[in-house]
């Protein structure tokens, strides 16, 4: 009996303690799983259903309508843009008809959509991207109000700035809306990181 007990002690494996470096690996793995799941769900046809895609695509018209005035030089110089703008004129006029429409749309999108957990994260993220994109329009607006050049190099720089802002809004509208309609997740430069921080 003593021999058997001694043999049991000799051949019983001792518990091996976890290495110190093994425990922290749990945190990055958990974080990676969450982010990869979100990307997969956002691009999947089953999770981003038709209503989510349509709502997300429509939100990108908000910053475009709010910043349409920056396209006055581009549209006058290149009439081809009027083919794209002309069908949107009634909606743009309705949006610009009341001075506080932009603020009302902003408050509605932020408090009714972004802060509403009943909407999917896909919808709230795209809505937040549109809001951040619209908030960036404050920068060129302040520059115009501050300097307001009438001629010379200052006017040329202001025309270039306005045209760049308009083209960026146009590209964001086309890219954002088309990606949403296809069930994909558009990520705009700079804007996407800010939107990520605002989504709970």
PyMOL commands that set and color helices and strands:
alter all, ss='L'
color gray80, all
select helices_A, chain A and resi 2-11+20-23+25-43+50-66+68-77+81-96+101-114+121-135+137-147+152-181+191-198
alter helices_A, ss='H'
color red, helices_A
deselect
rebuild
show_as cartoon
